[in-house]
């Protein structure tokens, strides 16, 4: 029993480490557009997000139940070392995508890790395939599309309503709206993502016989998960904030407000239904929708394609890492120790690589080298020029100029 108790303790600590990485990996979901438009200073933004993530963790346990008893079969012989291996795969993938500045899904990394480790250790009977399809895969496809369409429509509506009004005056109002909607996204993130760690810890407690099957997460589990994700959020995932705030499209205050409101509504609705969707995918889809919704807006499709590729790879990649970790951990104490040492070594190497080109609150709004606008973007800008009085980003102005010159258009299309 002492061995099992120690192992469960290791699983709980590892789950909280994952929760911490989830926090700084997903800070961009709530605050990237608020920071990029200057509505809030970077450090103030992440501090506000951290507090609201903590509050959100106490609002619901529906998603936690989906994790602890919906996707993985508690009665199939799942052992704590299986959960440990699943968490290791999720943490490694989270850090790799953070290093690359890609807003991939921490949720899907966790699901992939748990599924991969369970398949290797128990077999297909340890995974509820129907729950995976209905509560993970379908929301993964539908949620960013729904959020993107809602954001595009909201963006067009906000510009229509503010047509003919003083731009600086409306910008102040939208910045205030951005702060409110960013707070809502942070609250929604706490109700969805913090619960996933609660569900994992509860699953470990159930497999160790500490709590009864199908039990709700104990209060100390809720509090510790909320604190871990809040701390990670406060430290800020500046690399991903830069990508989402500057790398997908050039966000103006009306777009930021529309994107964040649409994302928050989608996340809160899914949390109420117990759908453990990816808040990252929802917020990224909303940002892309806001870029398409503004006349003359630019969506950097190469960045968008890289993100979608990362989304598609997350489940299988985390699953493969966790499957290997589960095979090793299943060899006994030395296997579990080996997995822990390897995980620490990989995480340390990723951190060392990130120090070569650090990104923090002082340079998060410095845009990286951007791709030239392609023929689709140029054509859209030609047909739907920016509204009168709207500030056009430099690359958008260059694209519009290029579209008016036949030779320049030919060169752009060739590129």
N, C-alpha and C positions, 0 to 999 in steps of 0.2 A: 504493500500500500504506500510505503514511503517513496518508492520509485515512481509510482503513478502520480503521487502528489507533486513530486519534483518536476516530472515531465509536464504535468498540467500547468505548473508555474512557468515553465519555459515557454509553453504555448501561449499563455496569457501575455507574457512580456513581449513575445514576438508579434502577437496580434496588435498590441499597443504601438509597437514600432511601425507596423504596417499602417496603423491609423495615423501616426505622425507623418509618414511619407504621403499618405492620402491628403492630409491637410495642406502641406506645402505644394503638393502636385496640383491640387485643385483650387488653390487660392485665386487663380486666374479666372475661374468660372464666375465669381462674383465681382471681382475688382479690376479686371484687365481694362474694360472700357471706361470705368470711372477714373482710373489712373491715367489712361492714354489721353482722355479729353481734358484732364486737369481739374475735374470736379472735386477731387480730394487729393491731398498729398499722399505719396505712396505709403509711408509708415502709418499715417492715420487710417488709411483705407484698410490695411491688413489688420490693424488693431481692432477696428470696428467689426470686421468680418470674423475675427477670432471669437469675440464675445458672443456674437449672434450664432455662430456654429455651436458654441457650448449650450446656449439656451435651446437651440433647435433639437439638440440631442435628447432633451427631456419631453418633447412634445408627442412622440409616438413610438410604438415598438412593432408596427406591422411589418416593416422591411426586415427587422431583426428576426421575426418569426419565419419569414421566407428563407433566410439564410440558414437558421438553425434547424428547421424541420421541413423546408419546402424543396430545396434543390438536392441536398444530401440526405440519404436515408439513415436516420439515427440508429435503427435496429439492424443494420447490415454488417455490423462488426467493425465500424470505424473506430480506430484507435487514436489517441492524442498525437502520436508521431506522424500520422497521416495528415492531420490538420497543420502540424508544424511544417511539414514539407510543402503543403499548399501555400502557406504564408510566405515561405522563403521564395518560391517562384514569383509570387505577386510583388514582393518587395524588390527583387532584382529587376523585374520588368519596369516597375515604377521608376526606379532610379535611372535605368537606361534611357527611357523616353524623356525623363526630366533633363538628362544631360544633353539630349538632342533638341530640347526645347519644344517637344511635340506634345500637345494636349491630348494624350491618349486616356483611356478609361481605367482609373484605379479599380473601379467596380468589376469590370470585366477581367482585369488581371487577377483579382481575388477569385472570381468564379472559375476562371480557367485553371488557376492553381489548385483549388479544391477539387475540381472535376478530374484533372490529370492525376493528382495523387490518389484519389479514390479509385479510379479505373485500374491503376496499377496494383493497388493494395487489396481491393475487394472485388473488383469486376463491375460489369455494367449494372448489376442489381443494386449497387450502392448509390446510383444516381437516378433521380426522378426525371426521366427524359421529357415528359410532358411539361413539368414545371420549368425546365430549362428553356423549352421552346416558348411557352406562353408568357413567362415572367422575366426572361432575359433576352432571348434572341429577337422576338417580335418587337418588344419595346426598343431594343437597340437600333432597329431599322426605322421604326415608326416615329420615335420621339424626336430625333434631330430634324426629320422632315417636317413634322407638325410644328415644332418650334421655329424652324426656318420660314415656313409659309406664314405663320402668325407674325413673326418679326418683320417680314417683307411687307405684309399688309399694314402693320402698325406704323412702320417707317413712312410709307406712302401717305397714310392718314395724317401723321404728325406734320409732314411738310405741307400737306394741303391745308390743314387748319391754320398753320402759321404763315401762309402765303400773304405777302404784302405787309407783313409786320416787321418792326425793327429787329434785325438779326441779333444784335447784342442783347436786347431785352428778352427775346425768346430764349436765347442761349442760357441766360441766368436761370430761367424757369426750368429748362430741361436739365440743367446741371443739378438743381435741387431734386428734380424727379429722379435723376440717375442715382443720387445718394439713397433715396427712399427705396428704389427698385433694387439697388445693390444690397441693401440691408435685407430685403425680402429674399433675394437669391441666397445670401449667407444663411439665413434662417432655414430656408428650404434645404440647403446643402447639409446642415446639421441634422435635419429630420430624416434625410435619406442615407448619406454616406456614413455618418457616425454609427448608425444602426447596423451597418454591415459588420463592423468590428464587434459590436455587441452580440450579434448573431453567432459569430465565430467563437467568441469566448464562451457563450452559452452552450454551443455545440460541444466544446471541449469539456465543459463541466458535466454535461449529460453523458458523454462517453466515459468519463471517469467516475460516474455514479455520484457526483456531488449534488446535482439537482435532478429533479424528476423529468422524464421525457415530456416534450412540448411545453416546458415551463417558460414563463416570461423571463427576460433578463433581470437579475437582481439589481437593486439600486446601485450598489457599488460598481457593478459592471457598466451601468449607464453613465455614472459620474466619471469613471476612469476613461472610458472611450471618448466622452465629450471633452475632457481636459486634454487628451492626447491630440485629437484633431484640431482643437483650438490652438494649442502650442505650435503645431506644424503650420497652421494657417498664419499665425503671427510672424513666423520666421520668413514667410513669403517665398513662393516659387517663382523667383524673378525671371528665370529663363522662359517659362511658359507664359507668364504675364506679358512679356515682350512679344511673343509670337501671336497671342490672341489679341492683344491691343494694337499692335502695329503690323503684324505679319500677314493677316488675312485680308484686311481692308483698312481704309483710312476712316476712322470713326469720328463723327461729329456728335455733339450732345443729343440732338433728337434721335439719332440712330442708336446711341448707347442706351437711352431711356427705353426705346422700343424693344431692343434686343434683350435687355435684362428683365423687363416686365414679362415678355413672352416666355423667356426661359423659366422664370420663377413660377408662373402659372402652370407650366407643363410639369415641373418637378413636384410641386405641391400636390397636384392632382394624382400623379403616379404614386407618391408616398402614401396618400390616402387609400389607394387601391392595393398597396403592397407590392407594386412593381419596383424591383431593384434596378432601375435604369441607370445609365451613365450620365451624371450631371455634366461631365465634360463634353460629351457628344451633344447634349441638349444646348449648352451654352455656345459651343462652336457653331452648331447649325443656326442658332439665332443670330450670331455675329455675321455669318455669311448671308443670311436672309436680309439683314439690315443693309449690307453692302449692295445687294441686288435691288433693294427697295428705294434707294436714293438715286434720283436721276443724275447720271454722270458718275455714279459710284464705281469704284474699282475693286474687284475681287481678285486676289492673287491666287490663281488656280493651281499653280505649282505647289504652293504651301498647302492649299486645301487637299490636293491629291495625296501629298505626303501624310497628312493627318488621316485621311480615309484609309490609306494603306496600313498605317499604324493601328487604326481601329480594328481592321480585319485580322491583323496578326496577333492582337493582344491575347485573345482566348487561347489559340493553339500554342503560342510561344510561351506564355506563362504555364500552360498545361504541360508542355514538354519539360521545362525546367523543374516543375514540381514532380513530374513523374520520375525523373532521374533522382531527385532528392528523396522521394518516397522509397525507391528501390534501395538506396544507400541507408536511409534511416531504418528500414526494416531489418537490417542486419544486427540490430541490438544497440547497446550503449555506445560502442565505438562508432557505429554508423551515424547515430544522432550527433555525436561530437564532431565527426568529420563534416557533416552537413553544416553545422554551426560555424566551424572554422572556415570552410569554403565560402559561405555566405558573407562572413565578415571580411574576408579577403577581397571578394568581388566588390562589395559596397565601398571598401576603402579605396580600391583602384578607381572606381567611378568618381568618388569625391576628389581624389587627387587630379584626375583628368579635368574636372570642372574648375579647378583652381588656375588652370592655364589661361583661361579667358573668363574671369569672374564677371557676373552680372548681379547687381544689387539695386537698392532703391535709388542710388545716385545716377545710374545710367540706364534704367529700365525703359525710359521713353526715347532713347536714342535708336532710331530705326536702322535696321541692317540694310545692306545693299538689296534693292528690290528688283524683281524681274521686270523687263519691259512689257508694256501692255500688248496683248495679242490681238488678232484680228477681230475676235468676238467682242472684246471690251471696246475696241475702237468703234466698231459698228454700232454698239449700243449707245455709246456716247454721242455719236453723230446723229442718231435718231432721236435720242432723249437728252438734250443738253441740260446742264444744271439749272435749277430755278434761278431767277434773277436775284442777285444779292447774295447767293450762296458762295462761300469760299470754296474753290476747287483746289484739291491737292496738286502739288507741282507736277506729278506724273500724269494726273488726269488732264491738266492743261496742255501738257506736251502731247498727249494722245489725241486731244481734240484738234490741236494744230496739225498733227500728222495726218489726221483724217481729212483735213481740208486740202491737203496737197497730194495730188495723184501719186507722185514719186514716193513720198513718205509712206502713203498707204500701202503701196506695193512692197516697200521694204519691210514694213511691219508684218504684212501678211506672209511674206516669205519666211520671217523669223518664227 
